[in-house]
Amino acid sequence: MKQLKLGIVGISSGNGHPYSWAAIFNGYNDRYMRSCPYPVIYQYLSKRKFPEEAIAEGFVTHIWTQDTAASRHIAAAANIPHIANNLEDLIGEVDAVLLARDDAALHYQLSKPFLLAGLPVYIDKPLATTVHMAQEILALQQYEGQVFTCSALRFASEFNPTREELNRIGTILHVDACVMKDWEKYSMHIIDPVLHLIGNQGEITSIESLGKNNRRIVHVTWESGLQACFATLGDVPVKATIRLFGSENFMQMVYQDSFSAFKNALLQFVNIVLGRKEPQSTDLIMDAVRIVEEGGKYSLTD
């Protein structure tokens, strides 16, 4: 079995993905992971068995972040053997790159050297916050499917009902989805899973947005007549939730298991790199970015 050599790049405020993503491949050092600045990561990792539950097809061999001290701590916590001094030092050393920053404004700059070098790159959500930004990143691709991007929640078992469960609700007529925190960074956690749940509904015909501060409600309509309401709720303590309303019934799905969602998303990327899975649809990537962009344009000021 081929084992990919992976490089992990970047750390951003409020985002512990370099710790968790690397550990899902490499396992972790209990002493250092206990002091990870995101306690929830240690909590869910400590409930898993390693190396049994690690992704065997890859190993994170190199890390680069903008903060050398952070790089050292992540490397110690997630058993990463090499710390790069410069971003470009990963080229020639790894087979693929995990760009673990969720600040979309830097995604073009940080992914560019790897894309031009022909390396597959997993770019954390959101790929971009405007269609133009997304097009610029995708234009750097040297081949179709070089960029992989998603919210890991798309791969959560909670958001992947069985065919039997979907048949029980009939034709999906309306979707209601909500998540904590702000629209720009976190709306993709509900947009991405919903787009994959509803399948082909034709073109998006309208996107209407209302919001105030970190709370925003965005209403999207497709050619088929299907409507979806996406809400980011700021500090309201709610787990990511999707409700499907159908012609026969409805169902509610609540996100619970971060480890499995992250593992499934990373495994999908690895399988695409290894040629075991087809690359993701560019149309779905662009639809998601369009909803993020247009949904963030309008707000109530009082």
Backbone hydrogen bonds in HBPLUS format (Angstrom, degrees):
<---DONOR---> <-ACCEPTOR-->    atom                        ^
c    i                          cat <-CA-CA->   ^        H-A-AA   ^      H-
h    n   atom  resd res      DA  || num        DHA   H-A  angle D-A-AA Bond
n    s   type  num  typ     dist DA aas  dist angle  dist       angle   num
A0004-LEU N   A0057-GLU O   2.75 MM  53  6.15 157.4  1.80 149.1 141.8     1
A0059-PHE N   A0004-LEU O   2.92 MM  55  6.26 144.9  2.04 165.3 173.7     2
A0095-ASP N   A0005-LYS O   2.63 MM  90  5.21 160.1  1.67 142.2 148.9     3
A0006-LEU N   A0059-PHE O   2.91 MM  53  5.84 166.3  1.93 148.8 147.5     4
A0061-THR N   A0006-LEU O   2.86 MM  55  5.81 140.7  2.01 148.5 158.6     5
A0007-GLY N   A0096-ALA O   3.02 MM  89  6.46 152.9  2.10 150.4 159.1     6
A0098-LEU N   A0007-GLY O   2.74 MM  91  6.09 162.1  1.77 164.7 171.1     7
A0008-ILE N   A0062-HIS O   2.96 MM  54  6.40 158.1  2.01 146.2 151.3     8
A0064-TRP N   A0008-ILE O   3.03 MM  56  6.52 152.8  2.10 160.0 167.8     9
A0009-VAL N   A0098-LEU O   2.90 MM  89  6.15 160.5  1.93 163.0 161.3    10
A0100-ALA N   A0009-VAL O   3.02 MM  91  5.90 142.5  2.16 150.3 160.6    11
A0010-GLY N   A0064-TRP O   2.76 MM  54  6.17 156.2  1.81 150.3 156.3    12
A0015-ASN N   A0012-SER O   3.06 MM   3  5.54 152.1  2.14 144.0 141.1    13
A0019-TYR N   A0016-GLY O   3.03 MM   3  5.69 130.5  2.28 120.6 131.5    14
A0020-SER N   A0016-GLY O   3.33 MM   4  6.66 162.7  2.37 150.4 154.2    15
A0021-TRP N   A0017-HIS O   2.74 MM   4  5.53 163.4  1.76 157.0 162.8    16
A0022-ALA N   A0018-PRO O   3.33 MM   4  5.89 156.0  2.39 126.1 133.1    17
A0023-ALA N   A0019-TYR O   3.09 MM   4  6.15 157.6  2.14 143.8 150.6    18
A0024-ILE N   A0020-SER O   3.02 MM   4  6.20 143.5  2.16 147.5 156.4    19
A0025-PHE N   A0022-ALA O   3.10 MM   3  5.45 142.6  2.25 105.7 115.9    20
A0026-ASN N   A0022-ALA O   2.82 MM   4  5.96 172.6  1.83 158.3 160.8    21
A0027-GLY N   A0023-ALA O   2.75 MM   4  4.47 149.1  1.85 130.4 132.2    22
A0055-ILE N   A0024-ILE O   2.93 MM  31  6.32 150.3  2.02 146.9 156.6    23
A0029-ASN N   A0077-ALA O   2.79 MM  48  4.95 159.7  1.83 134.7 140.7    24
A0033-MET N   A0029-ASN O   2.86 MM   4  5.92 167.3  1.88 168.5 172.6    25
A0034-ARG N   A0030-ASP O   3.05 MM   4  5.95 147.5  2.16 144.6 150.4    26
A0035-SER N   A0032-TYR O   3.10 MM   3  5.45 140.2  2.26 104.0 114.4    27
A0036-CYS N   A0033-MET O   3.05 MM   3  4.99 164.4  2.07 106.9 108.9    28
A0041-ILE N   A0038-TYR O   2.92 MM   3  5.84 151.2  2.01 130.9 137.0    29
A0043-GLN N   A0039-PRO O   3.08 MM   4  6.36 160.4  2.12 152.5 158.7    30
A0044-TYR N   A0040-VAL O   3.05 MM   4  6.35 160.3  2.09 151.8 153.8    31
A0045-LEU N   A0041-ILE O   2.97 MM   4  6.09 159.0  2.01 151.5 158.2    32
A0046-SER N   A0042-TYR O   2.89 MM   4  5.79 158.6  1.94 149.1 154.0    33
A0047-LYS N   A0044-TYR O   3.36 MM   3  5.40 152.0  2.45  97.9 105.8    34
A0048-ARG N   A0045-LEU O   2.99 MM   3  5.42 165.1  2.01 117.4 121.2    35
A0053-GLU N   A0049-LYS O   2.78 MM   4  5.67 150.9  1.86 152.1 159.6    36
A0054-ALA N   A0051-PRO O   3.13 MM   3  5.23 162.9  2.16 110.4 115.7    37
A0082-HIS N   A0061-THR O   3.06 MM  21  5.99 139.2  2.24 143.1 155.1    38
A0063-ILE N   A0082-HIS O   3.01 MM  19  6.49 136.2  2.21 146.0 159.0    39
A0084-ALA N   A0063-ILE O   2.82 MM  21  5.92 166.8  1.84 156.1 160.6    40
A0071-SER N   A0067-ASP O   2.91 MM   4  6.24 158.0  1.96 154.9 162.0    41
A0072-ARG N   A0068-THR O   2.95 MM   4  6.22 158.3  2.00 150.4 155.3    42
A0073-HIS N   A0069-ALA O   3.08 MM   4  6.35 157.8  2.13 147.0 152.6    43
A0074-ILE N   A0070-ALA O   2.90 MM   4  6.11 168.4  1.92 158.5 161.5    44
A0075-ALA N   A0071-SER O   2.87 MM   4  5.97 163.8  1.90 150.8 156.0    45
A0076-ALA N   A0072-ARG O   2.96 MM   4  6.13 156.1  2.02 144.6 150.8    46
A0077-ALA N   A0073-HIS O   2.89 MM   4  6.05 158.7  1.94 148.7 155.0    47
A0078-ALA N   A0074-ILE O   2.87 MM   4  5.94 154.0  1.93 154.1 160.1    48
A0080-ILE N   A0075-ALA O   2.94 MM   5  4.46 153.6  2.01 128.8 134.8    49
A0089-ASP N   A0086-ASN O   3.07 MM   3  5.38 150.8  2.15 107.2 116.2    50
A0090-LEU N   A0087-LEU O   3.31 MM   3  6.30 174.5  2.32 124.4 126.0    51
A0091-ILE N   A0088-GLU O   3.07 MM   3  5.58 146.0  2.19 111.6 120.2    52
A0093-GLU N   A0090-LEU O   2.93 MM   3  5.25 158.5  1.98 127.7 132.1    53
A0094-VAL N   A0090-LEU O   3.25 MM   4  6.09 133.7  2.48 173.7 171.2    54
A0097-VAL N   A0120-PRO O   2.96 MM  23  6.35 161.4  2.00 157.2 163.3    55
A0122-TYR N   A0097-VAL O   2.89 MM  25  6.28 165.2  1.91 164.1 167.3    56
A0099-LEU N   A0122-TYR O   2.74 MM  23  5.84 161.0  1.78 163.9 170.7    57
A0124-ASP N   A0099-LEU O   3.04 MM  25  6.11 155.3  2.10 167.4 169.1    58
A0106-LEU N   A0103-ASP O   3.10 MM   3  6.17 167.8  2.11 133.7 135.9    59
A0107-HIS N   A0104-ALA O   3.05 MM   3  5.17 162.6  2.08 111.0 116.6    60
A0110-LEU N   A0106-LEU O   2.99 MM   4  6.10 167.6  2.01 160.0 163.5    61
A0111-SER N   A0107-HIS O   2.95 MM   4  5.81 149.9  2.04 143.6 150.8    62
A0112-LYS N   A0108-TYR O   3.03 MM   4  5.83 146.4  2.14 149.9 156.8    63
A0114-PHE N   A0111-SER O   3.12 MM   3  5.56 120.8  2.49 111.8 126.0    64
A0115-LEU N   A0111-SER O   2.95 MM   4  6.08 163.6  1.98 163.9 169.2    65
A0116-LEU N   A0112-LYS O   2.95 MM   4  6.05 170.9  1.96 162.2 164.3    66
A0117-ALA N   A0113-PRO O   3.16 MM   4  6.16 132.2  2.40 127.2 139.1    67
A0119-LEU N   A0114-PHE O   2.95 MM   5  5.33 151.8  2.03 162.0 155.0    68
A0118-GLY N   A0115-LEU O   2.97 MM   3  5.08 157.7  2.02 104.6 111.6    69
A0121-VAL N   A0146-GLN O   2.98 MM  25  6.35 162.0  2.02 157.5 161.7    70
A0148-PHE N   A0121-VAL O   2.89 MM  27  6.15 163.3  1.92 156.5 156.2    71
A0123-ILE N   A0148-PHE O   2.78 MM  25  6.18 157.3  1.83 165.9 172.5    72
A0134-ALA N   A0130-THR O   3.10 MM   4  6.39 161.2  2.13 150.4 155.5    73
A0135-GLN N   A0131-VAL O   2.89 MM   4  6.12 159.8  1.93 154.6 160.0    74
A0136-GLU N   A0132-HIS O   3.01 MM   4  6.26 153.1  2.09 148.4 155.4    75
A0137-ILE N   A0133-MET O   3.13 MM   4  6.46 156.0  2.19 149.1 154.7    76
A0138-LEU N   A0134-ALA O   2.96 MM   4  6.20 172.3  1.96 157.9 159.9    77
A0139-ALA N   A0135-GLN O   2.89 MM   4  5.94 139.4  2.06 141.0 151.8    78
A0140-LEU N   A0137-ILE O   3.03 MM   3  5.49 154.9  2.09 111.1 118.8    79
A0141-GLN N   A0138-LEU O   3.15 MM   3  5.52 161.6  2.18 110.1 115.9    80
A0146-GLN N   A0143-TYR O   3.30 MM   3  5.86 145.2  2.43 141.0 136.7    81
A0154-ARG N   A0151-SER O   2.96 MM   3  5.79 165.6  1.98 124.7 128.6    82
A0155-PHE N   A0152-ALA O   2.90 MM   3  5.54 149.0  2.00 116.2 124.4    83
A0156-ALA N   A0153-LEU O   3.13 MM   3  4.87 163.3  2.16  99.4 104.5    84
A0159-PHE N   A0156-ALA O   2.99 MM   3  5.39 141.4  2.15 108.2 118.5    85
A0160-ASN N   A0157-SER O   3.20 MM   3  5.10 162.1  2.24 108.5 108.5    86
A0166-LEU N   A0162-THR O   3.03 MM   4  6.38 160.0  2.07 152.9 158.1    87
A0167-ASN N   A0163-ARG O   2.87 MM   4  6.06 154.0  1.94 147.6 155.2    88
A0168-ARG N   A0164-GLU O   3.14 MM   4  6.39 141.3  2.30 141.7 151.0    89
A0169-ILE N   A0166-LEU O   3.16 MM   3  5.52 139.0  2.34 104.6 114.8    90
A0170-GLY N   A0167-ASN O   3.25 MM   3  5.22 144.9  2.39  97.3 107.3    91
A0248-GLU N   A0169-ILE O   2.97 MM  79  4.81 167.8  1.98 130.5 126.6    92
A0249-ASN N   A0169-ILE O   3.38 MM  80  4.18 149.6  2.48 112.1 105.3    93
A0247-SER N   A0171-THR O   2.90 MM  76  5.25 131.7  2.13 129.3 143.9    94
A0173-LEU N   A0245-PHE O   2.83 MM  72  5.89 167.0  1.85 155.0 159.3    95
A0227-GLN N   A0173-LEU O   3.42 MM  54  6.68 159.8  2.46 134.4 138.6    96
A0174-HIS N   A0245-PHE O   3.21 MM  71  5.14 157.0  2.27 145.6 146.7    97
A0245-PHE N   A0174-HIS O   2.87 MM  71  5.14 167.1  1.88 169.1 164.7    98
A0175-VAL N   A0227-GLN O   2.89 MM  52  6.36 142.6  2.04 144.0 155.4    99
A0229-CYS N   A0175-VAL O   2.78 MM  54  6.19 153.2  1.85 149.2 157.2   100
A0176-ASP N   A0243-ARG O   2.97 MM  67  5.09 161.7  2.00 145.6 151.4   101
A0243-ARG N   A0176-ASP O   2.71 MM  67  5.09 157.5  1.76 156.2 163.7   102
A0177-ALA N   A0229-CYS O   2.86 MM  52  6.18 164.0  1.89 175.0 174.8   103
A0231-ALA N   A0177-ALA O   2.88 MM  54  6.25 147.5  1.99 146.4 157.1   104
A0178-CYS N   A0241-THR O   2.95 MM  63  5.46 154.3  2.01 150.9 158.9   105
A0241-THR N   A0178-CYS O   2.98 MM  63  5.46 161.6  2.01 154.1 159.6   106
A0179-VAL N   A0231-ALA O   3.01 MM  52  6.49 139.3  2.18 153.1 165.6   107
A0233-LEU N   A0179-VAL O   2.91 MM  54  6.19 155.8  1.96 153.8 161.8   108
A0181-LYS N   A0234-GLY O   2.72 MM  53  3.89 164.4  1.74 131.8 126.1   109
A0234-GLY N   A0181-LYS O   3.13 MM  53  3.89 144.3  2.26 130.2 119.4   110
A0186-TYR N   A0182-ASP O   3.08 MM   4  5.77 151.1  2.16 145.4 154.4   111
A0187-SER N   A0183-TRP O   3.11 MM   4  4.88 155.4  2.17 127.2 129.6   112
A0189-HIS N   A0186-TYR O   3.04 MM   3  5.58 152.8  2.11 113.7 121.3   113
A0190-ILE N   A0187-SER O   3.01 MM   3  5.72 158.1  2.05 118.5 124.6   114
A0191-ILE N   A0187-SER O   2.95 MM   4  6.15 164.3  1.97 153.3 158.2   115
A0192-ASP N   A0188-MET O   3.12 MM   4  5.52 160.8  2.15 130.1 135.6   116
A0194-VAL N   A0190-ILE O   3.18 MM   4  6.16 159.2  2.22 142.7 149.0   117
A0195-LEU N   A0191-ILE O   2.96 MM   4  6.18 164.6  1.98 159.9 163.4   118
A0196-HIS N   A0192-ASP O   3.31 MM   4  6.57 153.7  2.38 149.3 155.6   119
A0197-LEU N   A0193-PRO O   2.93 MM   4  6.15 139.6  2.10 143.8 155.9   120
A0197-LEU N   A0194-VAL O   3.04 MM   3  4.93 121.9  2.39  93.5 109.1   121
A0198-ILE N   A0194-VAL O   2.97 MM   4  6.17 158.6  2.01 162.1 165.0   122
A0224-SER N   A0201-GLN O   3.13 MM  23  5.29 149.3  2.23 158.7 153.9   123
A0223-GLU N   A0203-GLU O   2.82 MM  20  5.47 140.4  1.98 154.8 167.7   124
A0205-THR N   A0221-THR O   2.77 MM  16  5.64 154.6  1.83 141.0 149.6   125
A0206-SER N   A0221-THR O   3.41 MM  15  5.30 155.1  2.48 136.8 134.6   126
A0221-THR N   A0206-SER O   3.02 MM  15  5.30 158.2  2.06 148.6 151.0   127
A0208-GLU N   A0219-HIS O   2.85 MM  11  5.09 165.2  1.87 149.3 154.3   128
A0219-HIS N   A0208-GLU O   2.71 MM  11  5.09 160.1  1.75 156.3 161.3   129
A0210-LEU N   A0217-ILE O   2.92 MM   7  5.40 162.8  1.95 158.8 164.6   130
A0217-ILE N   A0210-LEU O   2.74 MM   7  5.40 172.1  1.74 173.4 176.2   131
A0300-LEU N   A0211-GLY O   2.51 MM  89  5.51 154.9  1.57 155.5 163.5   132
A0212-LYS N   A0215-ARG O   2.73 MM   3  5.42 159.4  1.77 164.1 171.1   133
A0215-ARG N   A0212-LYS O   3.01 MM   3  5.42 153.8  2.08 140.2 137.6   134
A0216-ARG N   A0232-THR O   2.84 MM  16  5.27 154.5  1.90 147.5 155.2   135
A0232-THR N   A0216-ARG O   2.89 MM  16  5.27 152.4  1.97 147.8 156.8   136
A0218-VAL N   A0230-PHE O   2.75 MM  12  5.11 162.5  1.78 153.5 159.8   137
A0230-PHE N   A0218-VAL O   2.79 MM  12  5.11 168.2  1.80 155.8 157.0   138
A0220-VAL N   A0228-ALA O   2.82 MM   8  5.21 167.3  1.84 157.6 162.1   139
A0228-ALA N   A0220-VAL O   2.85 MM   8  5.21 154.2  1.92 151.8 158.4   140
A0222-TRP N   A0226-LEU O   3.02 MM   4  5.51 157.0  2.07 159.1 164.8   141
A0225-GLY N   A0222-TRP O   2.91 MM   3  5.47 159.3  1.95 118.5 125.4   142
A0236-VAL N   A0233-LEU O   3.09 MM   3  5.56 166.9  2.11 135.6 136.4   143
A0238-VAL N   A0236-VAL O   2.87 MM   2  5.87 122.4  2.21 117.1 100.6   144
A0255-TYR N   A0240-ALA O   2.92 MM  15  5.43 173.3  1.93 165.8 168.1   145
A0242-ILE N   A0253-MET O   2.91 MM  11  5.25 161.2  1.94 152.3 158.7   146
A0253-MET N   A0242-ILE O   2.81 MM  11  5.25 159.3  1.85 156.1 163.2   147
A0244-LEU N   A0251-MET O   2.89 MM   7  5.38 158.7  1.94 158.4 164.1   148
A0251-MET N   A0244-LEU O   2.94 MM   7  5.38 149.9  2.03 145.3 155.0   149
A0246-GLY N   A0249-ASN O   2.78 MM   3  5.27 154.2  1.84 157.8 166.7   150
A0261-ALA N   A0257-ASP O   3.27 MM   4  6.44 160.2  2.31 146.6 152.3   151
A0262-PHE N   A0258-SER O   2.94 MM   4  6.12 173.7  1.95 163.8 164.7   152
A0263-LYS N   A0259-PHE O   2.87 MM   4  6.02 166.3  1.89 154.5 159.2   153
A0264-ASN N   A0260-SER O   2.87 MM   4  5.95 164.2  1.90 148.2 152.6   154
A0265-ALA N   A0261-ALA O   3.02 MM   4  6.22 156.8  2.08 148.5 154.7   155
A0266-LEU N   A0262-PHE O   2.92 MM   4  6.13 168.4  1.94 157.1 160.2   156
A0267-LEU N   A0263-LYS O   2.85 MM   4  5.98 155.2  1.91 149.3 156.9   157
A0268-GLN N   A0264-ASN O   2.99 MM   4  6.14 145.2  2.12 137.9 146.9   158
A0269-PHE N   A0265-ALA O   3.13 MM   4  6.51 157.4  2.19 148.6 153.6   159
A0270-VAL N   A0266-LEU O   2.98 MM   4  6.28 165.5  2.01 151.5 155.1   160
A0271-ASN N   A0267-LEU O   2.87 MM   4  6.04 159.5  1.91 148.1 153.7   161
A0272-ILE N   A0268-GLN O   2.96 MM   4  6.23 146.7  2.08 146.4 155.3   162
A0273-VAL N   A0269-PHE O   2.96 MM   4  6.26 164.1  1.98 156.1 160.2   163
A0274-LEU N   A0270-VAL O   2.90 MM   4  6.14 150.9  1.99 147.9 156.4   164
A0276-ARG N   A0271-ASN O   2.68 MM   5  4.92 142.5  1.82 162.0 160.6   165
A0277-LYS N   A0271-ASN O   3.19 MM   6  5.45 138.8  2.37 115.1 112.2   166
A0275-GLY N   A0272-ILE O   3.02 MM   3  5.02 156.1  2.08 102.5 109.9   167
A0285-ILE N   A0281-SER O   3.21 MM   4  6.55 156.0  2.27 143.9 150.5   168
A0286-MET N   A0282-THR O   2.95 MM   4  6.20 163.2  1.98 154.8 158.3   169
A0287-ASP N   A0283-ASP O   2.88 MM   4  6.09 153.5  1.95 147.1 154.9   170
A0288-ALA N   A0284-LEU O   3.04 MM   4  6.15 162.0  2.07 147.3 151.5   171
A0289-VAL N   A0285-ILE O   3.08 MM   4  6.38 159.6  2.12 148.0 153.5   172
A0290-ARG N   A0286-MET O   2.88 MM   4  6.02 155.8  1.94 146.8 153.7   173
A0291-ILE N   A0287-ASP O   3.06 MM   4  6.33 154.8  2.12 148.3 154.0   174
A0292-VAL N   A0288-ALA O   3.05 MM   4  6.37 158.3  2.10 148.3 154.3   175
A0293-GLU N   A0289-VAL O   2.85 MM   4  6.10 165.4  1.87 155.5 159.1   176
A0294-GLU N   A0290-ARG O   2.90 MM   4  6.01 170.9  1.91 156.9 157.3   177
A0295-GLY N   A0291-ILE O   2.81 MM   4  5.49 146.2  1.92 136.7 147.3   178
A0296-GLY N   A0292-VAL O   3.19 MM   4  6.13 129.5  2.46 134.2 144.1   179
A0296-GLY N   A0293-GLU O   3.17 MM   3  5.38 140.7  2.33 100.3 111.1   180
A0297-LYS N   A0294-GLU O   3.37 MM   3  5.34 168.1  2.38 103.7 107.0   181
